[in-house]
């Protein structure tokens, strides 16, 4: 396949898909750096908590100032809360500065790249039924594949496509 063919294929993708593919390239580059913290290393290095209340799972992550963070790709809508700190967040919609206290809804397909200005405590909440295995929960509610079929279908629908 030629570079020109790759450009045409990429241009034909939804903007959300193009963004996720660009972030995947960033993550690959970060993993090549000795001091980068990615994937499962996050929980080995930074303070975090897992809590359950009935069918709800709450995950809290504390990220020190001066660090970059790339989230996984979210597969389901869910609320989030910035309890302390300040960060610049980049999504497919562009950059935004978030300062605690702040709350919002993460939409399926969103992946964030963040730079933490002041230590951030970030909490997400998910409906998980009776599941208590946090690794299984993460596999259910996130993906690292920018071309995940569930997400591509959502992207197509957002562009006015049909099922």
C-alpha positions, 0 to 999 in steps of 0.5 A, spaced: 500 500 500 502 506 498 503 512 502 498 516 498 493 510 499 494 510 507 492 518 507 486 517 503 484 511 507 485 515 514 482 521 511 475 517 510 475 515 517 471 519 522 474 525 526 474 521 532 477 515 529 483 519 526 484 522 533 484 516 537 489 513 531 494 519 532 493 518 540 495 511 539 501 513 535 503 518 541 502 512 546 507 507 542 512 513 542 511 514 549 512 506 551 519 507 547 521 512 552 525 510 559 521 514 563 514 514 560 509 511 565 503 507 560 498 502 561 498 498 567 504 501 570 500 507 572 497 503 578 504 501 580 506 508 580 501 513 582 496 512 588 489 509 586 483 506 589 478 501 587 471 502 591 464 499 590 457 501 592 452 496 590 452 495 582 457 501 582 465 501 581 469 507 583 476 508 581 480 514 583 487 516 581 492 521 583 496 524 578 502 528 581 504 535 577 508 535 571 506 529 568 503 527 562 497 522 562 494 518 556 487 515 558 485 508 555 479 509 550 472 509 554 467 504 551 461 506 555 458 513 557 460 515 565 461 520 570 467 523 572 469 528 578 476 532 578 476 532 586 483 536 586 488 540 582 488 542 575 490 539 568 490 541 561 486 536 557 486 534 550 480 530 546 478 530 539 474 536 541 480 540 542 484 542 549 480 544 555 483 546 562 480 543 568 480 545 575 477 542 581 472 542 583 469 539 576 465 534 574 462 531 567 460 525 563 465 521 559 462 519 552 464 512 549 469 513 544 473 519 548 480 518 549 484 524 553 491 526 553 492 530 559 498 535 562 497 535 570 499 542 572 497 541 580 496 534 582 490 531 580 485 527 583 480 524 578 475 519 580 470 515 575 464 511 576 461 505 572 455 501 573 458 494 573 453 489 576 456 484 581 462 484 577 468 485 582 474 483 578 477 490 577 481 487 571 475 485 568 471 491 569 477 495 565 476 490 559 469 491 559 469 499 560 475 501 556 479 499 550 486 500 547 484 499 540 483 505 536 479 501 531 475 497 536 468 495 532 464 498 537 467 505 537 467 505 529 460 503 529 458 509 534 463 514 529 459 512 523 452 513 526 455 520 529 456 522 522 449 520 520 451 513 517 446 507 518 446 501 522 
